[in-house]
Amino acid sequence: MNIALIFTGLISGIFGGMGMGGGTLLIPALRVFFDVDQQLAQAVNLVSFIPMAVVAVIIHCKNKLVEIKGVWIIILTGLIFCAFGAYLAEITDGEILKKAFGGFLLLLSAIRLASTFRKKN
């Protein structure tokens, strides 16, 4: 077995289990270190996310860290727009998708950086 793939799964699993989105690490790792096509990297992320999410939800529910009350609205709207997003990813060129994902990561980083400075002041 490839040790780099095991390490990538380990790190993305830890981040995913913590609720920080293992895909933000897994997708770039698959693209950069394993030269995987953008659509395939996103598909691998989605398939690997299912069992990781189930385990994380079970553990978080057992620890009473999940607020069940409003979660159904999030789940239903998430499922509906998930189908729309999957369709968009399918019809979008891989290069555009790669740039959009990179832009998303940059925006997310800028927001986190700004919030860190705001908390210090």
C-alpha positions as CSV (number, residue, x, y, z in Angstrom):
1,M,0.0,0.0,0.0
2,N,1.2,3.5,-0.7
3,I,2.2,5.2,2.5
4,A,1.4,8.7,1.1
5,L,-2.2,7.6,0.4
6,I,-2.5,6.2,4.0
7,F,-1.1,9.5,5.4
8,T,-3.5,11.6,3.3
9,G,-6.4,9.5,4.5
10,L,-5.2,9.8,8.1
11,I,-5.0,13.6,8.0
12,S,-8.2,14.1,6.1
13,G,-10.0,11.7,8.5
14,I,-8.8,13.6,11.5
15,F,-9.9,17.0,10.1
16,G,-13.2,15.5,8.9
17,G,-13.9,14.0,12.3
18,M,-13.2,17.3,14.0
19,G,-15.8,18.9,11.7
20,M,-13.2,21.0,9.8
21,G,-13.8,19.5,6.4
22,G,-11.3,16.9,5.5
23,G,-11.9,17.7,1.8
24,T,-10.2,21.0,2.0
25,L,-7.1,19.0,2.6
26,L,-7.9,15.8,0.7
27,I,-8.8,17.4,-2.7
28,P,-5.6,19.6,-2.9
29,A,-3.5,16.6,-1.7
30,L,-4.9,14.4,-4.4
31,R,-4.4,17.1,-7.1
32,V,-0.8,18.1,-6.0
33,F,0.8,14.9,-4.8
34,F,-1.1,12.3,-6.8
35,D,-1.9,14.2,-10.0
36,V,-5.6,13.3,-9.9
37,D,-8.1,15.1,-12.1
38,Q,-10.1,17.8,-10.2
39,Q,-13.5,16.1,-10.8
40,L,-12.1,12.7,-9.7
41,A,-10.5,14.3,-6.6
42,Q,-13.9,15.8,-5.6
43,A,-15.6,12.5,-6.2
44,V,-13.1,10.6,-4.1
45,N,-13.6,13.2,-1.4
46,L,-17.4,12.7,-1.5
47,V,-17.2,8.9,-1.4
48,S,-14.7,8.9,1.5
49,F,-16.8,11.5,3.4
50,I,-19.8,9.2,3.8
51,P,-18.3,6.6,6.2
52,M,-16.2,9.3,8.0
53,A,-19.3,11.4,8.5
54,V,-21.4,8.5,9.8
55,V,-18.7,7.7,12.4
56,A,-18.2,11.3,13.4
57,V,-22.0,11.9,13.8
58,I,-22.4,8.8,16.0
59,I,-19.6,9.9,18.2
60,H,-20.8,13.5,18.4
61,C,-24.3,12.4,19.1
62,K,-23.1,10.1,21.9
63,N,-21.3,13.0,23.4
64,K,-24.4,15.2,23.1
65,L,-22.7,17.7,20.8
66,V,-25.4,17.7,18.1
67,E,-28.4,20.0,18.3
68,I,-31.1,17.9,16.6
69,K,-33.8,20.6,16.7
70,G,-32.8,22.7,13.6
71,V,-30.6,20.2,11.8
72,W,-33.4,18.8,9.6
73,I,-33.7,22.2,7.7
74,I,-30.0,22.2,7.1
75,I,-30.1,18.5,5.9
76,L,-33.0,19.0,3.6
77,T,-31.7,22.2,1.9
78,G,-28.2,20.7,1.8
79,L,-29.5,17.6,0.0
80,I,-31.4,19.6,-2.5
81,F,-28.5,21.9,-3.4
82,C,-26.1,19.0,-3.2
83,A,-27.8,17.6,-6.3
84,F,-27.5,21.0,-8.0
85,G,-23.8,21.3,-7.1
86,A,-23.0,17.8,-8.4
87,Y,-24.7,18.7,-11.7
88,L,-22.7,21.9,-11.9
89,A,-19.4,20.1,-11.2
90,E,-20.3,17.6,-13.9
91,I,-20.8,20.2,-16.6
92,T,-18.0,22.5,-15.5
93,D,-14.6,22.2,-17.1
94,G,-11.9,20.8,-14.7
95,E,-9.7,23.8,-15.0
96,I,-12.5,26.2,-14.1
97,L,-13.5,23.9,-11.2
98,K,-9.9,23.8,-10.0
99,K,-9.6,27.6,-10.1
100,A,-13.0,28.0,-8.3
101,F,-11.9,25.6,-5.6
102,G,-8.6,27.4,-5.2
103,G,-10.5,30.7,-5.0
104,F,-12.8,29.3,-2.3
105,L,-9.8,28.2,-0.3
106,L,-8.2,31.6,-0.6
107,L,-11.4,33.3,0.4
108,L,-11.8,31.0,3.4
109,S,-8.2,31.6,4.5
110,A,-8.7,35.4,4.2
111,I,-11.8,35.3,6.3
112,R,-10.1,33.1,9.0
113,L,-7.1,35.4,9.0
114,A,-9.3,38.5,9.3
115,S,-11.3,37.0,12.2
116,T,-8.1,36.1,14.0
117,F,-6.9,39.8,13.9
118,R,-10.4,41.0,14.9
119,K,-10.4,38.8,18.0
120,K,-7.0,40.2,19.1
121,N,-8.2,43.8,18.9
